[in-house]
């Protein structure tokens, strides 16, 4: 992880440990309230800026690989459940945005 920036990523991770309880609370609050902008800000904005290669590897590539599988499930008769980490859903590269771009209607349930 953090290929090419290993030392920087380790230092970042150690610093972030002190913020982990607050960050997890913010993530949980944002997820429970459906605040996708807050999820993006708290969970992925720093990665996009500080570790773009890692962001591409952990989120974007995985999302891109999952989209065809998710679409295949959406186009079959049985109802499917898809479980992913909350940060895979949000942002310009998130699964929800990719589904919208493909013409699917995405709505948040109460």
HURAVEN-V733858 format. One line per field, one symbol per residue. psi: psi as a letter, one per 40 degrees, with the letter a starting at -180 (. if undefined). burial: 1 if it has 24 or more other ideal C-beta (glycine too) atoms within 12 Angstrom, else 0. A space follows every 10 residues. Layout:
BEGIN
psi=???
burial=???
END
This chain:
BEGIN
psi=ifhefddddd dddddddded dddddddddd ddefgddddd dddedddddd gddddddddd dddddddddd ddddeidihi hhhiideedi ideidddddd deeihhihi.
burial=0000000010 0000000000 0010001001 1000010111 0111001100 1001100111 0010011001 0000000000 0000011111 1011110110 0000000000
END
